Amino acid sequence: MPTLSEARIATILAPFLPSPPPDILPKLSAYLELLLKWNARTNLTAIRDPEEIVRRHFGESLFAGLHLASEANTLLDFGSGAGFPGLPIAILRPEIAVTLAESQNKKSTFIQEAVRTLGLKAEIWAARVETMPQTIQFHTVTLRAVDNMVAALSAAAPRASNDLLLLTGLPPIPPTGFTFQKPIPIPTTQSSILLRGTRD
Ligand SMILES: C[S@@+](CC[C@H](N)C(=O)[O-])C[C@H]1O[C@@H](n2cnc3c(N)ncnc32)[C@H](O)[C@@H]1O
């Protein structure tokens, strides 16, 4: 028996994604089971309650997925951790070529395993983004809850040919060359906002 039924996952996600495509629920359920299993022996996320993992990690990531430009075809998730927001986005928008960049070995090993288990096409960059060849760019770069947003943004901005999508507590100083829209409140929380910046 899964920890949470697919119906329960859909109910928790309703404020973020009112009508989840039915084919994403089995994948989200499998992702949750794998994350709970790995998190019991290695610290991938401080959130341990399954409903909170669905609400905070899955919900916020899928909400970000709804706010991507319709023409986004490549996406880099900068500092993906246990896969957020890039992995739920890869589940929701399988037509986007998603790259998950994570420099910590145990986390990149987990997301590699999650991508394999879920049958996704996402790529993993198991190193710091700064070590990627300079010429590699992505339509959109996402950043969520990275520790040093100023440093991360200066490394992320040159990688974004079009958009930066940030899930963050406070609006950061925008990098030059991007115009940010008004912050979008994230459902069920007052502690973070969604910000989309578009290249001028
Ligand atoms: C606080 S965690 C947040 C993880 C995830 N985005 C989330 O919202 O749960 C930040 C992650 O970014 C990774 N990271 C920080 N700087 C990075 C860089 N330059 N390249 C790749 N990964 C980086 C860290 O190893 C860490 O796992």
Ligand as a Chemical Component Dictionary entry (heavy atoms), coordinates in Angstrom:
data_LIG
# 
_chem_comp.id                   LIG 
_chem_comp.type                 NON-POLYMER 
_chem_comp.pdbx_formal_charge   0 
_chem_comp.three_letter_code    LIG 
# 
loop_
_chem_comp_atom.comp_id 
_chem_comp_atom.atom_id 
_chem_comp_atom.alt_atom_id 
_chem_comp_atom.type_symbol 
_chem_comp_atom.charge 
_chem_comp_atom.model_Cartn_x 
_chem_comp_atom.model_Cartn_y 
_chem_comp_atom.model_Cartn_z 
_chem_comp_atom.pdbx_ordinal 
LIG C1  C1  C 0  18.741 24.405 -0.048 1  
LIG S1  S1  S 1  18.918 23.198 -1.290 2  
LIG C2  C2  C 0  17.393 23.368 -2.178 3  
LIG C3  C3  C 0  17.125 22.193 -3.070 4  
LIG C4  C4  C 0  15.867 22.286 -3.923 5  
LIG N1  N1  N 0  15.977 23.308 -4.952 6  
LIG C5  C5  C 0  14.624 22.472 -3.089 7  
LIG O1  O1  O 0  13.940 23.473 -3.274 8  
LIG O2  O2  O -1 14.317 21.599 -2.252 9  
LIG C6  C6  C 0  20.091 23.919 -2.430 10 
LIG C7  C7  C 0  20.813 22.891 -3.250 11 
LIG O3  O3  O 0  21.537 23.542 -4.273 12 
LIG C8  C8  C 0  22.759 22.841 -4.475 13 
LIG N2  N2  N 0  23.656 23.809 -5.119 14 
LIG C9  C9  C 0  24.022 25.018 -4.598 15 
LIG N3  N3  N 0  24.826 25.664 -5.468 16 
LIG C10 C10 C 0  24.954 24.868 -6.564 17 
LIG C11 C11 C 0  25.671 25.000 -7.801 18 
LIG N4  N4  N 0  26.388 26.083 -8.055 19 
LIG N5  N5  N 0  25.567 23.990 -8.694 20 
LIG C12 C12 C 0  24.846 22.876 -8.416 21 
LIG N6  N6  N 0  24.154 22.702 -7.254 22 
LIG C13 C13 C 0  24.218 23.683 -6.344 23 
LIG C14 C14 C 0  23.165 22.388 -3.091 24 
LIG O4  O4  O 0  24.007 21.252 -3.116 25 
LIG C15 C15 C 0  21.808 22.075 -2.448 26 
LIG O5  O5  O 0  21.463 20.713 -2.558 27 
# 
loop_
_chem_comp_bond.comp_id 
_chem_comp_bond.atom_id_1 
_chem_comp_bond.atom_id_2 
_chem_comp_bond.value_order 
_chem_comp_bond.pdbx_ordinal 
LIG C1  S1  SING 1  
LIG S1  C2  SING 2  
LIG S1  C6  SING 3  
LIG C2  C3  SING 4  
LIG C3  C4  SING 5  
LIG C4  N1  SING 6  
LIG C4  C5  SING 7  
LIG C5  O1  DOUB 8  
LIG C5  O2  SING 9  
LIG C6  C7  SING 10 
LIG C7  O3  SING 11 
LIG C7  C15 SING 12 
LIG O3  C8  SING 13 
LIG C8  N2  SING 14 
LIG C8  C14 SING 15 
LIG N2  C9  SING 16 
LIG N2  C13 SING 17 
LIG C9  N3  DOUB 18 
LIG N3  C10 SING 19 
LIG C10 C11 SING 20 
LIG C10 C13 DOUB 21 
LIG C11 N4  SING 22 
LIG C11 N5  DOUB 23 
LIG N5  C12 SING 24 
LIG C12 N6  DOUB 25 
LIG N6  C13 SING 26 
LIG C14 O4  SING 27 
LIG C14 C15 SING 28 
LIG C15 O5  SING 29 
# 
